[in-house]
Amino acid sequence: MLDDLITHASLEDLAGTTAFRRGEEYFSVGAVGHLRVTDDKIAARVEGTETYQVELRDDDGDLAYDCTCPRAADGYFCKHCVAVGLAWLAENFAVPKSGTASGKKKRRDPWRDIKEYLTTQPLETLIDLLLDVAQRDDRLYQSLLLKAERTGGGGNVVKAFHRAIDDATRIHGFVDWREVGTFAGNIDQVADSLAELLKPDTAAMLVELAEYAIERVENSLEQVDDSNGEIGDIAYRLGELHLKACTLASPEPAGLAERLFRFETTLPFGLCSFDAATYRDALGKEGLSRYRELAEAEWRKLKPRDAKDGYDAHRSRITRIMERLAEASGDVEELVSIKSRDLSSGYSYLGIAEIWTKARQPDKALEWAERGLKAFPERPDNRLRDFLVAAYLKRKRSDEALQLTWIQFEEQLNLEHYKKLHDVAGKLGLWPEQRNRALAWVAETIAREASTTSRWKPKPSTHNTSLQVEIALWEEDLDAAWAAAHQGICDRNLLITLAGKLESSRPGDAISLYRQVVPPIVEQTSNTAYEEAIKLIRKVGGLMKAQNQSRPFGDYLAELRVQFKPKRNFIKLLDGVARSATS
């Protein structure tokens, strides 16, 4: 599909004349690095005022794009994307002197060409090539240095790894999302080298080095934007290496337990699990005993938590450790005792009720759930209510189950609570009358909210019928949804959903709804909004064409052009629709 999506015309159409010309300049001076091409994606670096990472890809027949420059972050098809597109065209299409494309070139595999070349070279030449690259590539240099140190043996191996870990995790100011890829790559290379130590004779060394690396990575993350999880994935990999190395090396149990407990309770992010259950085999009986001893000593320092206490990270970690120890021992009473030290919310009671349910003691589970509901009358937890509803239904306490469900629905009108009411009333064989009551309550609440005035709302407002439409859509009653949508204002996404369901049976009504929502979308004035509007306009075009209304569709496009003439990026996209309609 990339062959069809990437052309000079499509690049200029997406970027606009100015950005396209600048992209041509970038391409012409060789600013585009090596293209990495898969079947549906092109990636490359572009050298500008900074190094930018660019990606072009096929997204269900549309050309999607990403670039790390600020312009692309605002949603625009930038000059760097243009440059990469032009570089791809140059590699894949032959252009004779006349300037017209003469057809696609046969694509070669550059890696195969390189491999064939290298297999013909003498060893000395290959060594020189590798050393030359290593002088310009810090990651390759570190990898080769660590391999050389291991081969040579001696005490320098640990020092070399410490130095490599320090270099890879060293922070100079905050690492934002544009730089995190390079930072992650350096750590990942060290992790690759560490993985080579997972052998019987070097596993003990790996235990110490993995611990050092994890601690360094965790501390460095306080100055890194890892929103895409790259560093977290590497830390998790280091944790897996550490666990395997401990199993292989069998370090001294008590010392291992002390280090694991320290990591579990002090590392800032806790990306790796250092709890006793995870390391059960490596710790053995002696190590597990020492781990529990440390945990219980800290646990005794904590007082019971009440609703007034704020969040305490240390308390949370110690509690989690104690819970895991109790779960591993299978002692339900101990686990409940630990949980009952924190009854600061209704959800705390639910946790204990679920423990008793799992232990096949439903009476104790019900007792704790009802205690939780009474303990927080002003801040009830709906998850606790749902638990009680299910328990009441099992005990044939139908009125209490239905009442709790109605309380949720009346407190907060939404589709989720309507579905709960449907489920409970349906099990009781009461849904038809309960449905009428629920819909009447929805209509009454909508009317009351619209008529209510205040200092900030001095006049009554139009009825917001979004919930009525949402319920009708869930019940697959398109007539009711259509009627509700025209009795007041309605959420735009619901109107789009309704239009989609009406396309086959009532195309005229679908067209009407699509046309209704397009203007407010365009008024948001962003490229993302424009693209959303264009997709809906194309839907309108397809429906009108199926009804032999091509000319009225052209008139509709002309109206949009006049209405939104100042929005140039939208008009460019609209012109593309017009060209498609006439082709």
WOVENBEL-V872481 format. One record per run of one state. SS is the DSSP state (@ for helix, = for strand, . for the rest). FROM is the first residue (numbers start at 1). TO is the last residue. If there is no record, write none. Layout:
SS/FROM/TO  SS/FROM/TO
This chain:
./1/1  @/2/5  ./6/7  @/8/15  ./16/16  @/17/28  ./29/31  =/32/32  ./33/35  =/36/37  ./38/40  =/41/47  ./48/50  =/51/59  ./60/61  =/62/67  ./68/69  @/70/73  ./74/78  @/79/92  =/93/95  ./96/100  =/101/104  ./105/109  @/110/118  ./119/122  @/123/136  ./137/137  @/138/152  ./153/155  @/156/169  ./170/174  =/175/175  ./176/179  @/180/195  ./196/202  @/203/223  =/224/224  ./225/229  @/230/249  ./250/252  @/253/266  ./267/279  @/280/299  ./300/304  =/305/305  ./306/312  @/313/329  ./330/331  @/332/339  ./340/341  =/342/342  ./343/345  @/346/358  ./359/361  @/362/375  ./376/381  @/382/394  ./395/397  @/398/411  ./412/414  @/415/427  ./428/430  @/431/451  ./452/463  =/464/464  ./465/465  @/466/474  ./475/477  @/478/485  ./486/488  =/489/489  ./490/491  @/492/502  ./503/506  @/507/522  ./523/526  @/527/546  ./547/549  @/550/563  ./564/567  @/568/582  ./583/583
